[in-house]
Amino acid sequence: MISVKDSDFFKEVIKEFNYSFGNVYVFEEFVISELNHGETIGWEQTKLIVDDVTLFFNSNGENVIYIANRINSYSVVATDWLKFLKQRYSLKAYCIVSGNNVGSINSTIEKLFFNKKIKHFKTLYEAVNFVKIGLLEIA
């Protein structure tokens, strides 16, 4: 799996947010997160990302496509999606890039708490190209 910084896409980053728990790269059409190995990502960390991204785009996220580039192994507190939704935040789409089955298993749990379709990809290139050419199905 490849990091955004090591990809051809890095030159298209218009804003970068760096946190103690990982990095978020903002593009014209989407956002990519890369979170650090061993982290447990709950509402506290998610809120930091959401606040920064929604302020940058000046919206509640309804037009944001979020790509989680899971180059590292980390945990997500899936029930915290309920806090995200309760705050009336939204996403146009949620994509997960994971080259292994563990990522797929974790996202299956997230689907229980996230109210839209989660799209899976094996590589960052597949996810970004899919979004860029407009094939992303919005549920």
C-alpha positions in Angstrom: 0.0 0.0 0.0 1.2 3.5 -0.9 1.0 6.7 1.1 -0.3 9.9 -0.5 3.1 11.5 0.0 4.7 8.7 -2.1 2.0 8.8 -4.8 1.5 10.9 -8.0 -1.5 12.5 -6.3 0.5 14.4 -3.7 1.2 17.3 -6.1 -2.6 17.8 -6.1 -3.0 18.3 -2.4 -4.4 21.8 -1.6 -4.3 21.5 2.2 -2.6 19.2 4.6 -3.7 18.7 8.2 -1.2 17.0 10.5 -2.3 15.5 13.8 -0.6 13.5 16.5 -2.7 10.5 15.3 -2.2 10.9 11.6 -2.5 13.1 8.5 -5.4 14.3 6.3 -4.8 15.5 2.8 -7.4 17.8 1.1 -7.9 17.7 -2.6 -10.4 19.7 -4.8 -12.9 16.8 -4.9 -12.1 14.6 -1.9 -10.2 14.1 1.4 -7.7 11.3 2.2 -6.8 10.3 5.7 -3.8 8.2 6.7 -3.9 7.4 10.4 -1.0 6.2 12.5 -0.3 2.6 13.4 -1.8 1.4 16.7 -4.1 4.4 17.2 -7.7 4.1 18.4 -9.8 6.7 16.5 -12.8 7.8 18.4 -15.0 10.9 18.4 -12.3 13.1 19.9 -10.0 12.5 16.9 -12.8 12.4 14.3 -14.1 15.8 15.6 -10.8 17.4 15.0 -10.7 16.2 11.4 -14.4 17.1 10.8 -14.0 20.6 12.2 -10.9 21.3 10.1 -12.3 19.8 6.9 -15.8 21.4 7.2 -14.2 24.8 8.0 -11.9 24.5 5.0 -14.8 23.5 2.7 -17.3 25.8 4.5 -19.9 23.1 4.6 -21.2 20.3 6.9 -19.5 17.8 4.6 -22.5 17.0 2.3 -20.2 17.3 -0.7 -17.1 15.7 0.8 -15.9 12.3 -0.4 -13.8 10.8 2.4 -11.1 8.2 1.5 -9.6 6.3 4.4 -6.2 5.1 3.1 -5.5 2.4 5.7 -1.8 2.0 5.1 -1.4 1.4 8.9 -3.3 -0.9 11.3 -5.5 1.1 13.6 -8.9 0.8 15.3 -12.0 2.9 14.8 -14.7 3.2 17.5 -17.5 2.3 15.1 -20.2 3.5 17.5 -18.8 7.0 17.3 -20.4 7.3 13.8 -23.6 7.9 15.8 -22.0 11.0 17.3 -21.0 12.1 13.8 -24.5 11.8 12.5 -26.1 13.3 15.7 -24.1 16.5 15.1 -25.7 16.6 11.6 -22.5 16.1 9.8 -22.7 14.4 6.5 -20.5 12.9 3.7 -21.2 12.5 0.1 -19.4 9.2 0.2 -17.0 7.1 2.3 -14.3 5.0 0.7 -11.9 2.6 2.4 -8.6 1.6 0.9 -7.3 -1.6 2.5 -5.1 -4.2 1.0 -6.0 -6.9 3.5 -9.0 -8.7 4.9 -8.7 -7.1 8.4 -9.6 -3.7 6.9 -12.7 -5.3 5.3 -13.8 -6.9 8.5 -13.4 -3.6 10.4 -15.4 -1.7 7.8 -18.1 -4.3 8.0 -18.6 -3.3 11.7 -18.5 0.4 10.7 -21.4 -0.2 8.2 -23.6 -1.0 11.2 -23.3 2.5 12.4 -22.8 4.6 9.2 -26.0 5.3 7.2 -24.5 5.4 3.7 -22.7 3.0 1.4 -19.1 2.3 2.1 -17.0 1.6 -1.0 -13.9 -0.6 -0.8 -10.7 -0.5 -2.8 -7.5 -2.5 -2.7 -5.3 0.5 -3.8 -5.2 4.2 -3.4 -5.0 4.6 -7.2 -8.2 2.6 -7.7 -10.1 4.8 -5.2 -8.9 8.1 -6.4 -9.3 7.3 -10.1 -12.8 6.0 -9.3 -13.8 9.2 -7.6 -12.1 11.4 -10.3 -13.9 9.8 -13.2 -17.2 10.2 -11.4 -18.1 6.6 -11.1 -18.7 6.8 -7.4 -22.2 5.6 -6.6 -23.8 7.8 -4.0 -26.2 5.9 -1.9 
